[in-house]
Amino acid sequence: MSSQWHKITEHINLLPWQNQLCVVEVAGKKITLAYYQEKIYASAHKCPHASGIMAQGFIDALGNIVCPLHRYKFSLQTGRNTSGEGFYLKTYPTELRTDGWYVQINSSSLWGW
């Protein structure tokens, strides 16, 4: 499996933020973007617990993304569940370059995984 960097925006103000969160489609995949402490973080579109839309949640005071359904909390940096339920939220590397923000997405295998 290979990975590629995809440009998501030239500037953070060009994204449709609500509560510091938004959804974008990259390489045919919906992902959630979070803006926290002047950095963009990327994660799965849905919560691994009950498929809540992560962009409908919020970022707590500690910098965790919180699912809107059951308030499960995940680290923006690692995707690790911080509220004790043991789930993991898929995260994607992001990078600020001279021409904008990029996210790294793995190319799908034959079966789309």
Secondary structure, DSSP 4 states (H G I P E B T S, - for coil): --EEEEEEESSGGGS--BTTEEEEEETTEEEEEEEETTEEEEEESB-TTT--BGGGSEE-TTSEEE-TTT--EEETTT-BBSSSS--B--EE-EEEETTEEEEEEEPP-TT--
